[in-house]
Amino acid sequence: MADLFFAEHHFIARADRTLWHPASGRLLLSDLHLGKGAIFRHAGIPIPAASENADLDRLQQAVTTSGATALWILGDLFHAPRQITAAQCTQWKMRFAALDIELWVILGNHDRFGADIAEALGFQIAPEPTAFGGCDLAHHPDSDASRPRIAGHIHPQVLLKQATDQLVYPCFAVLNQQTLLLPAFTNFSGGPRFRPRDANCYAITPLGVLPPHKLAPK
């Protein structure tokens, strides 16, 4: 874990890919993409079903260890709502009910036609953007926004290079002190690669979250 200060708020960037706000009890994450693996398997691409279960197990652990009272998902709760089955809904409803906290979602581009399903799972739907103190919560980043924004959608990663060696990790990325990008919560994702000189990156590594000052500038 690492302290992360943004828009006069103190957050904790966690290795489980969530952003914890101790003062409000909110646990923020983005891009869970439920159902994505099943769609790939249907297309003949061998994505293990255990991948999604591992994501949901990690979410349960994050809620338990943080002591959160509210979960906020900043978009792309689902991957393709029109392909979600009743069996999937039943399973997910049980998993979210077990969290026993407030559930909020800001619908993302992948959540189109998914509002009814989100509500059936116990989520309350918040508008984009939603004011949060001196900043906004949203799915989509907006470089022209008048207020600092915490967003998902991008799935940021950080690229660390040394000579011919390189490592890529998911990360939290702060751009120009105006945009805080959350990593994709699901492990089944890719995204653009930032260099430490491009943004203040908080790399999520096997050793935990490494803040910008521990990432050698390249």
N, C-alpha and C positions, 0 to 999 in steps of 0.2 A: 504494500500500500504506500501511497505517497500523498502528501498534502498538495492540493491544487487550489489556488486562489484565482477567482474569476468574477468580474463584475461585483466586487466587494463581498463576495460569498466565499466561505471556506468549505471546500469539498474534499473528499477523500477518493482518490483514483485507486480502484481496487483491481487486483490481479484477476478477478473473476469477470472483468469487463463491465462492471457496474460503477456508477458514480454516486457516492454516498454524501448526502447533505445532513450532517448531524443536527443542525439547528432546527430543521423542519421534520426530520424523520423520514424524508423522501429518499427512495432508492431509484436512480434514473438509469435507464438502459435504452438501447435502440436496436432495431433490425434483428428481431428474433427469427423471422421468416419461417414460422410454423408451416409444415406441410411441404417444404421445399424438397426434402429428401425423397418423399413418396413420389413426387412428380418426376424426379430424375430416374427413380427406379422403374416407374411406368414406361419411361422412354428407353429402358434397357441399359441405363447407366448404373453400375453396381454401387450405390451409396448405402452403407449399412443403416438399418433402422435404428441401431443403438446410438447413432449420432444425435438425433433429436432428443432421445431420452436423456443422454448425457447433458445436453443443454438445459433441459428442464430440471435435472438433478442439481446442476450448478446454480440455477436460479433459486431453488429451494434452499440450498446451502447459503447463498448470498443473503437471502431474507433472514434466515435464522441467525447467522453470525453478525449481521449488521444491527439487528434489532429494529429494522424498518417498520414503520406503521403505514406507509403508503408506497406502492410501486407505480412508477410512471414509465410507460414505454413510449418513446418518441418516434413512433412510426414503424411500419412494416412488421407489425405483429404477425401477419400472415404472409405467405408467398403468392398464393393464387386462390383467393376465397371461393371462386366458382368451382374449384375442383376439390374442395374440402368435403369429406364424407361425414355421415352421421356418427360413425364409429370414432373418427378422429375427434369430433366435437365432444363426445362423451368422455373420452380419455383426457382431453385438455381441460374440460370443466372440472374434473376431479382434481387434476394437478393444481389448478389455480385456486380452487376452493381450499385446498390444504394449506395454502400460504397464509390464510386467515388475516389478510390486511386489505386496505383500500386498493382498488385496482383502477388505474387511469390509463387511457391511451389517446395519443394524438395520431390520427390515421395518416398513413403514408401512401406513397404512390402504389405500392403493392397491395394496399388494403382496400382498394376500390371494390365496392360491392360487399365489403366485409363488416359494415357497421352492425348489422343485425347479429352476426355471429359473435362479434366482440362483446356485445351486450349480453348474449346468451351465456358467455363464459364468465360474466360478472363484472365486466369492465364498464366504467363510465367514460364517455367520450368527451374529450376536451378540444377546444378549437385550436387551429394553427394560425398565428402563434398564441400561446397562453402566457400571460404576464407572470413573472416569478421574481418578486422584488424588483431590482433595477435591471433585470434582463428578461428575455423571452425564451420559452421552451417551444421547439418546433421540430418537425421532421426534416424539412429542407433548409439548408443554410441559405443566407441571403446577404451578399456582400454589400448591398445597398440599404440594408435595414438601419433604422435610426437608433436602435438599441442593441446592446450586446445580445448574442443569441447562442443557446445551447441546442445543438441539432445532431441528427444522425445522417442517414442516407448515403454518405460518402464511403463508409467502411475504411477509414484511414489506416495505413500501415507506415511504419518507419523503416527506412533502409539504412543499415549501418555497413560501411565499407572500410576495409583496411587492406591496402595493396590489392591482391587478387581475391581476397576473401570478402564475402558479404553475408549479412544476416538480415532477415525481414521479420518484423514482429507487428502484431496489431498494436494500435496506440490510441491514446487520447491526444488530440492535436489542437493547440490554441493558435489561431491565425490573427495577427495584428491586434491582439487583445479584444477583438470584437466578435470572434466566432470560436466556440469550443465544440469541436467535433468528437462525438462518442464513437468508440469502435463498434463494429457489428458484434452483437452478443453471441450469435451463433458462430461456432467454429467453422461451419460450412460456408465460407465466404471468401471473397477476394476484395481488392480495392486499390486505389492509387497509393503510390509509395512516396512519402515525404522524406527529404533529407533533414537532419537536425538543423541545417542552416535555413530551411524553408519555413519552419514552424517550431513552436515550443512543443516538443513531443514527449509524451510520457509512455515509454515503451513497456509493453506487457511481456515479460520474459519469464523463463523458468525460474529465475532468481527473484521474481516479484516485479513490481512496477519501478522502473528506473526513470527519475525525473530528468528534465532537460540538462541540468548541470552535470549529470553523470554520463551524458552522451557526448562523446568527443565531436566537436564541430569538424565537418569535412568540406 
